[in-house]
């Protein structure tokens, strides 16, 4: 199904945003409701379900936090995320230096966290049962951890040298966090440890670091602006402004050296890409200019380029229940990429190829033998 993804003529996503779309998220509980965040600070919530049951339909916007809303973000919304366990709550962060926790039913912020600098990225663990920490990447090199339970952001992870553009919790270990920074480094942290940092990923796997200690332990020769774990949490995919994408073994920290070729990446901020779920092999969907590049994660093969947007693609999100992809772009559009329907085999053809006597006796035999035994 993923290999046959195409821009679907029969499905539209209602156009609400008047400016570029930076971030999308589909809630993991039902896979039915999608959030989007725009450059004008607006957040929209869509219902992806086809309630009309007609083949051609538009995914309706249920509501939005628009410019006239008293609590709307003042500047660009960079990340939206559903609370992983139910749809009663969602989160958004923005260049206005805030992270907001929203009550979905009232569309009011239940809590607001303020930071000293621009917020590029935030993430809640999809699996945490023992903590309610939101990791936040900002203009500061310090990674902030905000506690939903206490409402404080006391916890700080120190080690990066420049702004933190991407953060992602492991889907396997609830206390493990990956962060990517403009300093070219990707760090893995155990937030329970005093020192915090477990490892700093090294693109050369330790081989070049003897020559120059300064170049040691960089994941990319540019800003690291995107991170995504595979669904089992065993691997981490990173993208950087060195036009490279790298796949890491998340337990050993080793660069697996999969070659994806040149992955053009001119984004000055976080890049939101996605990895498929429940497919074999797994695929990565990476914004690539005005297209979306589809790669096989473990072999690095470029399968196809999805073309349809008129301008830079900023984000994409995978819907695992139906193997669908949604993408958001600077052109203000959200596009739905749906597996092409298979050509149905005409009945008469299938009967010709399978003579009738080959089909039924198998069932009859099976039944009759059990009758004899009984």
Residue pairs with C-beta under 8 A, 6 or more apart in sequence:
1 279
1 323
1 339
2 276
2 279
2 283
2 294
2 323
2 339
3 303
3 304
4 339
4 340
5 294
5 304
5 306
5 323
5 324
5 325
5 337
5 338
5 339
5 340
6 306
6 337
6 338
6 339
6 340
7 306
7 307
7 308
7 335
7 336
7 337
8 336
8 337
8 338
9 56
10 55
10 56
10 57
11 56
11 57
11 58
11 59
11 336
11 338
12 57
12 58
12 59
12 336
13 46
13 58
13 59
13 326
13 333
13 334
13 335
13 336
14 46
14 58
14 59
14 60
14 61
15 332
15 333
15 334
16 42
16 44
16 61
16 64
17 36
17 38
17 40
17 42
17 44
17 332
17 334
18 38
18 40
18 42
18 332
19 38
19 39
19 40
19 42
19 332
20 38
20 39
20 311
20 312
20 314
20 328
20 329
20 330
20 331
20 332
21 36
21 37
21 38
21 39
21 314
21 315
21 328
21 329
21 330
21 332
21 333
21 334
22 37
22 38
22 39
22 76
22 77
22 78
22 79
22 272
22 314
22 315
22 328
23 35
23 36
23 37
23 77
23 78
23 79
23 80
23 272
23 314
23 315
23 328
24 34
24 35
24 36
24 37
24 80
24 272
24 315
24 316
24 317
24 326
24 327
24 328
24 334
25 34
25 35
25 80
25 81
25 82
25 90
25 317
26 32
26 33
26 34
26 48
26 82
26 317
26 318
26 319
26 326
27 33
27 34
27 82
27 87
28 82
28 84
28 126
29 85
29 86
29 87
30 87
31 48
31 319
31 320
31 321
31 322
32 47
32 48
32 49
33 45
33 46
33 47
33 48
33 62
33 82
33 87
34 45
34 46
34 48
34 59
34 317
34 326
35 43
35 44
35 45
35 46
35 80
35 81
35 82
35 90
35 92
36 43
36 44
36 46
36 80
36 328
36 334
37 43
37 77
37 78
37 79
37 80
37 92
37 94
38 44
38 76
38 77
38 332
39 76
39 77
39 330
40 67
40 76
41 67
41 72
41 73
41 74
41 75
41 76
41 77
41 94
41 96
42 64
42 65
42 66
42 67
42 72
42 77
43 64
43 65
43 72
43 73
43 77
43 80
43 92
43 102
44 61
44 63
44 64
44 65
45 61
45 62
45 63
45 64
45 90
45 104
46 59
46 60
46 61
46 62
46 334
47 59
47 60
47 62
48 59
48 319
50 57
51 57
59 336
63 107
65 71
65 72
65 73
65 102
65 107
66 72
69 107
71 100
71 108
71 109
73 92
73 94
73 96
73 98
73 100
74 94
74 96
75 94
75 95
75 96
76 94
76 95
77 92
77 93
77 94
78 93
78 94
78 95
78 119
78 120
78 121
78 269
78 270
79 91
79 92
79 93
79 119
79 120
79 121
79 122
79 123
79 270
79 272
80 90
80 91
80 92
81 90
81 91
81 92
81 122
81 123
81 124
82 89
82 90
82 91
83 89
83 90
83 91
83 124
84 124
84 125
84 126
84 127
87 104
88 103
88 104
88 105
89 101
89 102
89 103
89 104
89 110
90 102
90 104
91 99
91 100
91 101
91 102
91 122
91 124
91 134
92 99
92 100
92 102
93 99
93 100
93 119
93 121
93 122
93 136
94 100
94 119
95 118
95 119
97 114
97 115
97 116
97 117
97 118
97 119
97 138
98 112
98 113
98 114
98 115
98 119
99 112
99 113
99 115
99 119
99 122
99 134
99 136
99 146
100 109
100 111
100 112
100 113
101 109
101 110
101 111
101 112
101 113
101 148
102 108
102 109
102 110
103 109
103 110
111 148
111 151
113 134
113 136
113 146
113 153
115 136
115 138
115 140
115 144
115 153
116 138
116 139
116 140
117 138
117 139
117 140
117 163
118 138
118 139
118 163
119 136
119 137
119 138
120 137
120 138
120 139
120 163
120 164
120 165
120 166
120 269
120 270
121 136
121 137
121 164
121 165
121 166
121 167
121 270
122 134
122 135
122 136
122 137
122 167
123 134
123 135
123 167
123 168
123 169
124 132
124 133
124 134
124 135
124 169
125 131
125 133
125 169
125 170
125 174
126 169
126 171
127 169
127 171
127 172
127 174
128 169
128 174
129 174
130 174
131 147
131 174
131 175
131 191
132 147
132 148
132 149
133 145
133 146
133 147
133 148
133 155
133 191
134 145
134 146
134 147
134 148
135 143
135 144
135 145
135 167
135 168
135 169
135 177
135 179
136 143
136 144
136 145
136 146
136 153
136 167
137 143
137 163
137 164
137 165
137 166
137 167
137 179
137 180
137 181
137 270
138 144
138 163
138 164
139 163
140 163
140 164
141 158
141 159
141 160
141 161
141 162
141 163
141 164
141 181
141 183
142 156
142 157
142 158
142 160
142 164
143 156
143 157
143 158
143 160
143 164
143 167
143 177
143 179
143 189
144 153
144 155
144 156
145 153
145 154
145 155
145 156
145 157
145 191
146 152
146 153
147 153
147 154
147 155
155 191
157 177
157 179
157 187
157 189
157 191
157 196
157 197
158 196
159 187
159 196
159 197
159 200
160 179
160 181
160 183
160 185
160 187
161 181
161 183
161 185
162 181
162 182
162 183
162 223
163 181
163 182
164 179
164 180
164 181
164 182
165 180
165 181
165 182
165 223
165 224
165 225
165 226
165 269
165 270
166 179
166 180
166 224
166 225
166 226
166 227
166 270
166 271
167 177
167 178
167 179
167 180
167 227
168 177
168 178
168 179
168 227
168 228
168 229
168 236
169 176
169 177
169 178
170 176
170 177
170 178
170 229
170 233
170 250
171 229
171 231
171 232
171 233
172 229
172 232
172 233
172 234
172 250
173 190
173 233
175 190
175 191
175 192
176 188
176 189
176 190
176 191
176 198
176 250
177 188
177 189
177 191
178 186
178 187
178 188
178 189
178 227
178 229
178 236
178 250
179 186
179 187
179 189
179 227
180 186
180 219
180 224
180 225
180 226
180 227
180 238
180 240
181 187
181 223
181 224
182 223
182 224
182 225
183 218
184 218
184 219
184 220
184 221
184 222
184 223
184 224
184 240
185 200
185 201
185 217
185 218
185 219
185 224
186 200
186 201
186 219
186 220
186 224
186 227
186 236
186 238
186 248
187 197
187 198
187 199
187 200
187 201
188 197
188 198
188 199
188 200
188 201
188 250
188 253
189 196
189 197
189 198
190 196
190 198
198 253
199 253
200 217
200 219
201 217
201 219
201 236
201 238
201 248
201 253
201 255
202 209
202 216
202 217
202 218
202 219
202 253
202 255
203 218
203 219
203 220
203 221
203 246
203 255
204 255
205 254
205 255
208 215
208 216
209 215
209 216
209 217
219 238
219 240
219 246
219 248
219 255
220 238
220 239
220 240
220 241
220 242
220 244
220 246
221 240
221 242
221 244
222 240
222 241
222 242
222 243
222 244
223 240
223 241
224 238
224 239
224 240
225 239
225 240
225 241
225 265
225 267
225 269
225 270
225 271
226 238
226 239
226 240
226 265
226 270
226 271
226 272
226 273
226 286
227 236
227 237
227 238
227 239
228 236
228 237
228 273
228 274
228 275
228 284
229 235
229 236
229 237
229 250
229 275
230 236
230 237
230 275
230 282
230 297
231 275
231 277
231 278
231 282
233 250
234 249
234 250
234 251
235 247
235 248
235 249
235 250
235 256
235 297
236 247
236 248
236 250
237 245
237 246
237 247
237 248
237 273
237 275
237 284
237 297
238 245
238 246
238 248
239 245
239 263
239 265
239 271
239 273
239 286
240 246
240 265
241 265
241 266
241 267
243 262
243 263
243 264
243 265
244 260
244 262
244 263
245 260
245 263
245 284
245 286
245 295
246 255
246 256
246 258
247 255
247 256
247 258
247 297
247 298
247 300
248 254
248 255
248 256
249 256
258 297
258 298
258 299
258 300
259 300
260 295
260 300
260 302
261 300
261 302
263 286
263 288
263 293
264 288
264 289
265 271
267 287
267 314
271 286
271 287
271 314
271 315
272 287
272 314
272 315
272 316
272 317
273 284
273 285
273 286
273 287
273 315
273 316
274 284
274 285
274 316
274 317
274 318
274 325
275 282
275 283
275 284
275 285
275 297
275 318
276 282
276 283
276 284
276 285
276 318
276 320
276 323
277 318
277 320
278 320
278 323
279 323
281 296
281 297
281 298
281 299
282 296
282 297
282 298
283 294
283 295
283 296
283 297
283 303
284 294
284 295
284 296
284 297
285 292
285 293
285 294
285 306
285 316
285 318
285 325
285 327
286 292
286 293
286 294
286 295
286 316
287 293
287 312
287 313
287 314
287 315
287 316
287 327
288 305
288 313
289 312
289 313
290 307
290 309
290 310
290 311
290 312
290 313
290 329
290 331
291 305
291 306
291 307
291 309
291 313
292 305
292 306
292 313
292 316
292 325
292 327
292 337
293 302
293 305
294 302
294 303
294 304
294 305
294 306
295 301
295 302
295 303
296 303
306 325
306 327
306 337
308 335
308 337
309 327
309 329
309 331
309 333
309 335
310 329
310 331
310 333
311 329
311 330
311 331
312 329
312 330
313 327
313 328
313 329
313 330
314 328
314 329
314 330
315 327
315 328
316 325
316 326
316 327
316 328
317 325
317 326
317 327
318 324
318 325
319 325
319 326
322 338
322 339
323 339
324 336
324 337
324 338
324 339
325 336
325 337
326 334
326 335
326 336
326 337
327 334
327 335
327 337
328 334
329 335
